[in-house]
């Protein structure tokens, strides 16, 4: 059994994990189980939780079934079919405490730069709490990290209050206020039904209508949990039912000729919720379902029909004084502006400061964010990304992907140990071949239907989606191939070099 103690006497570690959200917590537990006890987590905030810590807007919750949004090793008695943000955060706190993850976390420690030291075969990290050195680094900052702030002329001179939905200002009382909501993505769909009853008026600016499926949310009674606790097979079956339902929805997203029944369901949901034809037309998307992030809600459409809510099917082009102006010339007076404009999906904030063997990650990704199996980037030895580029689908639960990735990462690190190599770096030809195959497969899916949508971090390049099934993804990540990597053997001593008449190091698969 691995030693769970953490060496806190110095700033050296075998593995440094950046970020203490869903991914970072899982990484510590997986590493320890694989025999790596010398693990440090660097977290810039004062507590763990990641996106579930930061997003506190009313109604915030999970958009995949609760039973799929849990670690396989830590089942939880969820109160609802789709968990609310507070329960997910409590779950992460409890799981971290149960597994002693807190002992590994250095809170209030922001990473300022990361640099590979080729002579030492180590990563050097500069942080607000001093320098760290690590053999391997796991970047667990998540794809929903940086809020996207729109460049709207006049917004900075708005006399009222403005805030982003991902950084909700709870000191602002919306009661009796005129609220302008910019954006109609997943966050708006969740918070609009919550703020509508208290606001005097809510103006919702929609640049692109969303496909919205009904959300089968429901309380999970204590009796069900007691039954599942006494009959573990029943819980596995229920979890499997959720999993295969999600996978069934994913099939037409990969094969768009099968989409019509799902689109018909979404249109029926819209017709049943919105009687006004003009409003219904404004809410009807002009692209195929799945071309943007799938959204579920049983209350969003009906909220838009309330007397104090008005949909403006136009983007915001300017703010003049207290007026929010749409591209169609609409002027709406507001006391509060809520920017529900999403995130820089998949961006790694540290990319400009992450120096590999030849430049920064921001430079390497200037034309295309890419990683072999969403995990390894050529030119960045012993560095692994969790939930990296092109790993998620429209229906896959993040924990499923995360645990498969961590099995891959721990296998790679154990390979380093067992072979005596000091570094592994994915081969550029392997990375390129993977990218070519992946993007060729994406062309036939609905994920590429809207090239300006949610999945496209760069113009015309889908950097978010995995084009195949979840089962295929898990199988690929369960099969670590040493030949996909170049391996660096440790530098020998001078005596070793003279005795063996060999160069200082060797690149290639370890022997």
Secondary structure, 3 states (H helix, E strand, C coil): CCCCCCCCCCCEEEEEEECCCHHHHHHHHHHHHCCCCCEEEEECCCCCCCHHHHCCCCCCECCCCHHHCCCCCCCCCCCECCCEHHHHHHHHHHHHHHCCHHHHEEECCCEEEEEEECCCCEEEEEECCEEEEEEEEEECCCCCCCECCCCCECHHHCCCEEEEHHHCCCCCCCCCCEEEEECCCHHHHHHHHHHCCCCCEEEEECCCCCCEECCCCCECCHHHHHHHHHCHHHHHHHHHHHHHHHHHHHHHHHCHHHCHHHHHHHHHHHHHHCCCHHHHHHCCCCCCCCCCCCEECCCHHHHCCCCCEEEECCCEEEEECCEEEECCCCEEECCEEEECCCECCCCCCCHHHEECCCCEHHHHCCCCCCCECCCECCCCCCEEECCCCCCECCCCCHHHHHHHHHHHHHHHHHHHHHHCEEEEEECHHHHHHHHHHHHHHHCCCHHHCCCCCCCCCECCECCCECCCCHHHHHHHHCCCCHHHEEEEECCCCHHHHHHHCCCCCCECCCC
